[in-house]
Amino acid sequence: MKIDWKQKLSSRKFWAAITSLVVAVFAIFGVDQLTTEQVIALIGAIGALIAYILSEGYVDANRTDTKEEENDEKTK
């Protein structure tokens, strides 16, 4: 089974699962609340950045495909 990493990395559920895992591990090891909050904020920021990059790449790729189709139709 092949994993679609673009879809996974842009999924809010994936980032929620990662955050939950980190919180659980931090709780097990008794990490203080401030550090836990800072790491959760960092995970959220990274998740948002990756989702933005992937979605912009998708939009740009579709825009390029549309322009190529329009140019092909004009040359006919």
N, C-alpha and C positions, 0 to 999 in steps of 0.2 A: 504494500500500500504506500503510495507516494503522498507526501505531505505538501500541501500548497502553502508555502511559507509566506507569500504575499498576503494571502487571505488571513492566515493566523496572526501575523504581526499587525494587521490593521483591525483586528477584532477586539472590541471592548471586553468581551467575555474572557479572552486570553489574558489581557492585562489585569483584569480583576482576579483571575486565578493566580497569576504570578504574585500580585500584591498580597493575596490571602496566604500564599505559601510563605512569603517573606515575613509577614506578621506572625504567623505560627512559629516559624523558626526563631524569630527574635524573642517571642514569649517564652519558648522553651529554654533559651539561654539567658533569660533575664536582662535583656537589653533595655536601657532606659527609654522612657516614652518619647523624649525629644529626638533621640537618634532614630527611633522607629518612624516618627512623623516625617523626619527629613528624608529618610530612605523611600518612604511611600510617595512623597512629593516628587522625588527624583524619578521613580518608576513611572508615575503618571505623566511627567513631562516627556520622558523618553517615548512612552507609548503614543502620546499625542503627536510628537515629532515624526515618528515612523509612519503613523497613519496618514499624516499630512503629506509626507514625501511620496508615499505609495499612491495616494489618491491623485496628487498632482501629476505624477508620472503617467497614470492611467488616462487622465484627461488630456495631457499633452499627446500621448500616443494616439488617442482617438481623433484629436484635432488634426494631426498629421495625416492619418488615414483619410479623413474627410477631404482635406485639401488635395491629396493625390487623386481621389475619385473625381473631384470637381475639375482638376486639370485634365484628366483622361477624357472626361465628357466634352470639354472645350476643344480638344484636339481632334475629335471625331467629325 
